[in-house]
Structure formats: structure tokens, C-alpha cells
Amino acid sequence: MAKVEINEGYELLQIINDFGEPLEIFREAFQNAFDADAHNVYCHIYQENDFDEEKLFIDIWNDGVPLHKDNIKNFFGLAKSTKIDDKKKPIGKLGYKGHGSKIFFNADTVQICSKTNDDEWYVELNKPLKQIKETNGLEYTEIKQSSATTIHLPTEIKEGFFVRIINPKHFPNKETFHKLDHRYLRDYILWYTIFGTIRTQYDEQYKNRNFTLYLSGLGINEYSYLINNNSLFMDPKPNFESFENVKYEKIDMGHIFPNDRSDKKSMQKYCNAIDPKKNYFDFYANHYYEKKECPGITKFYFYMSLEGYETKRTYDILLSKKGKQSQELKKLTHSDGERYGIWVCKGGIPVEKVDAWYEGGKGTYSYMQAFIDCDDFELTANRGSIRNTKIEIIKAVKEAFNDIMNKADVQKLLEERIEEENKEKLRRSVVDDKNELKKRKDAFGKRKKIMLPDGTVFYEPTNTSKYVLSESESMVLLVQLMTKYPTLFNFDLLDYNTRDGIDFVVNNKYGEPKYIELKGILTKSMNHPFEFINKIICYETDLKNGDICKDLVGIEVEFKEAKKQKYKSKDDNDVFNGKEYTGYQLIPVNTNDNVDAIEVICLKDLIKDVLGGEIK
């Protein structure tokens, strides 16, 4: 039989690049430490200048079972793992495919150091991508004693493993470098790595597992300063420790969930302690847990946390808030919809959102964190999806999940949380109305006054933009003038409705209905056909004598100004009839167009010339 051939270099390259998220470097390293039964993991990211070249270092070490010399090939090799048995089955470990550590290789250099009670050795992999390109394979250095190198585990650690990644290619540009910011990195770790597992909520082995991360990302000093000076509130409050002159944040294993606060008294008490100006119901928190069997197929754990607007933001400091944010902060933050909802997990670690699994739901669930944790989910090589899972397992879990969501006690919890959400919406509506009211009041104070001879005061329409006056306020002014002076215009309003584009229908003094277009300001462009317009009423116009205007079908009219026209009101005998004023018309340019001359009534000129008013 012919043996199947494999292009090793090409396959290595595909695995190295098969990671959609650069921070998976940390996920893999922490998972390896967990599988090695470590108690403490240290992670330090820093930069150093080497002959005018800025180098980026990621140092990660732990005190777990060390890598033995005989297994070095498993670390550097492809699909070689100590976490599977002779039948290629995983031995109780999450990381077992032999792919994870390959994400380290997308770098200039990868150094590893392993320490036992009587030995500490070192191996280095140089220019892995260049090697694959030139030789279609990889080679690492001979084993050396770590005493001859700069990489070694601290004296306090008797056994353990150290990996140093120099100049990882994932973080050279502005699109990814911000992810090494301490705040961003800790957020990722507490959601998508073993340190963010939800199993500490219900699994005794995880609850009792002593597994702690000491993290030092870029910008940790600024972050710790804000915490220690109470400039940044967080619950729980972070703890910091220094080791070998480096500051670390101490992070215990387990996804952060808020304490239950579902009654008014507990919410109000917590709110008063945080910020009495906020609304107590924004600090709502409640939880639900259930272990679910799918007979003959699988089992899973369901954990749900229902949280208020402010509750989420007490521990999730990168959750976006209302108001403007700096461009720098925008890179770090995420929205409620991006993070919260329904997640499938393996080993208690969130893998992907599956909001669509909830049948009959509303599509998005930013008021909850819901987790479906099943060890029978099969992940893709980059662990970003469960689509390698058997269809019957996914179907069974999905059906059982909906059974849970439709339970009376779960529905009651959801209704309770939705009720709090409605309170949030009402509160925000009140705040928005208050702000809009203040804005309108301030704008009103800046409006010009229309002073009539008898002391009556009206107000000019406001500008909605540089070339637009409020049409609705122009309509109000027109009605005010018609009410005060019933005979001023030679028409009566019959109907006002902007829904179909016709502003209002009128009766002129001869009783014939006409279509009149209302504008705040008349410009060269008309969004209606001139053919059906009898009059245009505007507050003012920016047109000059001789300007050409076009309607929406391209018909052209010329703007004509006529000074010292005799005004015609409804009553030939009233005081306004015959007064001199400046009149305007739109005259068709092409006499073949089916358009009559259109009278333009400019209220601003009419107020001055006919009514004798002033605008101040």
C-alpha cells in the first residue's frame, strides 16, 4: 500500500496561522499550566530597547509539572501530545490536540525553560516562519543549561515551566497592540481562558482548585494607580503584588459574577454605597443553575446571571457607557450586545455566542450572561467554534436548553429582570426628556423676537441647519398671524398634513381649493413639482432676483422680486389692503411647461412691510 504524504511545512504554517484572536497565546499557555497541575502562573508583558530596536517580550511561567526532556518533541511537534492515550482519546484534559502551542511560533524567537528538583534546561526556536519558508520544516537548538542563558525560573519555584515569546507577529501594529493593555488583557482572560471558567460556581473540583494568575500587562501602573486612588471603582476590587520589582494583579480562577441583589432593599443599599445619585434597580442581580441530562446522549450544566445596567459595569470596566469616549478608549471597550447573551462552553470556558438557540426569544439578551457548558462539545482547531460537534449532541442540548428556559421559575426570573429593564428604559427616557427640555429652553432663549406694533411678541423659527429653518415653527407663526389678523391673508386653511407631501389645502377668496407649499426657507431646489403649487409661503428666502429654481422633475422657474407691490388681503376694506410691500413670484422659464406663475409670500418681509413689525 502507498503511504499518504503530508507537506509538513505547509501544515505547520496553516496551524500557526489558524488562530483568529492574537490573545489566544495566553489562553493556550494558561491551559497548559492548568493541565500541568500548576498552582501559580506569572505573565509579564514588557518592551526593551535593543540597539535602537524596540523588542516585545511575553514571559509566562508556572509551578506545575515541568516538561521533561523526552517530551520536547511534543512541544515543538505537530499533533504530538502527552494528553492522549494509545487509542488517541484525551486523558481528562482540555488541551490535547497538539495544536495550541503552535500559536507561539508566529514570532521571531520562542524560548522554553523547564525546571525539576535537580535540573533546569533551556531550548530555543529561532525564526520559525523563515525556517518553514526555506526548509519546509522546523529545527530547535540543542538542550542547554539555563544558567548559561537569560531565561530561568525564580529560585522560589522548585519545579515548573517557562516560555518566552520574543516579538510575536500578532502585535506589531495599532490594530492589535492595544490588546496588550493590562485592562484589555485581563478582560479577555476573565472571559475566554481557564481563569474565566464558570465551573467554579458549581464544580467542587474547580472550587477547591488553588490556581492563581499574576498578570502584568502594558499600562498596569496607571491602572493600579486609578484603583488605589479610588478614581476607578471596581467590585471586586483588584489586588496587586510585586515580585522581582514587577507589579502584578492577582487573579483567582473563576468567571466574575455579582452577588444576588434582587429585592429593593438590597439593591438600594448597594446603590447608596456606590452612588446614591444612580437608580437602585440598575444594580439588580440574580442567578439560576441547573444540571441537565440528555439521556443516552450527553449532559450539560446551565448557569445564568441576570444583571442590571450598572451591575455589569461594576466588574466589567470595559463595557461601553453612554456619552462620548476617546478614540483610545473605544479600542478597548465592547458593547453589551457583543459580550452578553447565551454562550456555549467547554470546560466552563465560553466558546461562542448562540443567542439564536433560544426559540421564541427576542434575538438579543444583553441583560443576561447565560452559559451552556458541555464536555461533549467538539471544538475546531482554533477552539473558536463547536461546529465539529455531532449534530445529535447539539440538537439534544439545544432542546434541553429550551426546556429549561420555558420552566415557570426561569420565566419568572426573566420577567422580573425584564421589568427592571423597563424601569431602566423609563428612567433613561425621563433623563433624555429632561436633557431635551433644557436644550429646547436654551435654544428658545436665543431666538429672535417678532415685535408687533401693539406689543404682541412672536418668535422667529429656529435654524435646524445652516440652510434650513424649522418648517413646523414656520407653520406655528403662520397660524399665530392668521389668528391675530383673520383678514390678513386672502385664503382660509382647510387641511394641514405633511404625510403625502402636500402641506395644506386652502380656500382662496373665490372659494377654489388650492395647494400651498410651506417652507422655513425657500432655496433653489424644490422637492415637489411646480405644476401643482399655487403659492409658496416661507419665513424667508436666500434667493436673489433672477435666480433659477428647479423642481424634482427638472422644470425651471425664475425668481422675480417686485418692490412697492400693493398688498391684497381677504377684505378689500381692511387696514392691510393696498399697503406697499416687496412681492415675489416664480415665473416659468419655458412657456411650454404646464406651470403657472407661483406667488411667494415671505412672512419676514410681510411682518415688516404690511404689519409694521420689528425683528429683534
Order of alpha helices (4+ residues) and beta strands (2+ residues): alpha-alpha-beta-beta-alpha-beta-beta-alpha-beta-beta-alpha-alpha-beta-alpha-beta-beta-alpha-beta-beta-alpha-alpha-alpha-beta-beta-beta-alpha-alpha-beta-beta-beta-beta-alpha-beta-beta-beta-beta-beta-beta-beta-beta-alpha-beta
